Amino acid sequence: EIVMTQSPATLSVSPGERATLSCRASQRVSSSLAWYQQKPGQAPRLLIYGASTRATGIPARFSGSGSGTEFTLTISSLQSEDFAVYYCQHYDNWPYTFGQGTKLEIK
Amino acid sequence: EVQLVQSGAEVKKPGESLRISCKGSGYTFTSYWITWVRQLPGKGLERMGRVDPTDSYANYSPSFQGRVTISTDRSINTAYLQWSNLRASDTAVYYCARCDYGAGICLDWGQGTLVTVSS
């Protein structure tokens, strides 16, 4: 089973600033990597798949990069609605696994 | 509009059985995998298993193999997650999701079902 490790666990950023979240896979997963956003009391929402393709309706301030074992989610100019928990998840081979999440909080 | 509507919250006792449901609408049910995800209180997301509604083929993450059963009834566009012997440690919110790429990319999610297991 591939282990996904996200860092940092918590990230404090001011509105309008850039946020950079990291995700590392214990084995190569090619570009089979997705990012999800989850707000309190809500279901997760797909943001990015294929490591860098934004899902339908996702604003351009969200971008993903990376391949192999190292991945990054960047939010270019944080809006108030972006403060949430973010999860990466690989889908290279079953079982697909999530990282433990990064909580993005207001500084 | 694609929707996944899950059954309501449940309160059960240890040792009891339970089946929760997830009804899809607004898309061709057999064209997308359904996955179930567990979220323990205050914790992260865990993938439990996936099912192909075309033939009800299901497989499970190792942590959940033998503990739960995932199935579908394509005649009513519904997926199920069931337990035969609940434990207190099963207390969690359970989400279903409509997924592409063999359940790798989850496009739409249900609202979640809170299951509480307590004596």
HADDOCK unambig.tbl for C-alpha pairs under 7 A between the chains (distance, minus, plus):
assign (segid A and resid 34 and name CA) (segid B and resid 105 and name CA) 6.87 0.50 0.50
assign (segid A and resid 43 and name CA) (segid B and resid 109 and name CA) 6.40 0.50 0.50
assign (segid A and resid 43 and name CA) (segid B and resid 110 and name CA) 6.99 0.50 0.50
assign (segid A and resid 43 and name CA) (segid B and resid 111 and name CA) 5.92 0.50 0.50
assign (segid A and resid 43 and name CA) (segid B and resid 112 and name CA) 6.72 0.50 0.50
assign (segid A and resid 46 and name CA) (segid B and resid 106 and name CA) 6.61 0.50 0.50
assign (segid A and resid 46 and name CA) (segid B and resid 107 and name CA) 6.09 0.50 0.50
assign (segid A and resid 49 and name CA) (segid B and resid 105 and name CA) 6.76 0.50 0.50
assign (segid A and resid 91 and name CA) (segid B and resid 104 and name CA) 4.82 0.50 0.50
assign (segid A and resid 95 and name CA) (segid B and resid 61 and name CA) 5.38 0.50 0.50
assign (segid A and resid 96 and name CA) (segid B and resid 47 and name CA) 6.92 0.50 0.50
assign (segid A and resid 96 and name CA) (segid B and resid 104 and name CA) 6.87 0.50 0.50
assign (segid A and resid 97 and name CA) (segid B and resid 47 and name CA) 6.34 0.50 0.50
assign (segid A and resid 98 and name CA) (segid B and resid 45 and name CA) 6.50 0.50 0.50
assign (segid A and resid 98 and name CA) (segid B and resid 46 and name CA) 6.56 0.50 0.50
assign (segid A and resid 100 and name CA) (segid B and resid 44 and name CA) 5.66 0.50 0.50
assign (segid A and resid 101 and name CA) (segid B and resid 44 and name CA) 6.47 0.50 0.50
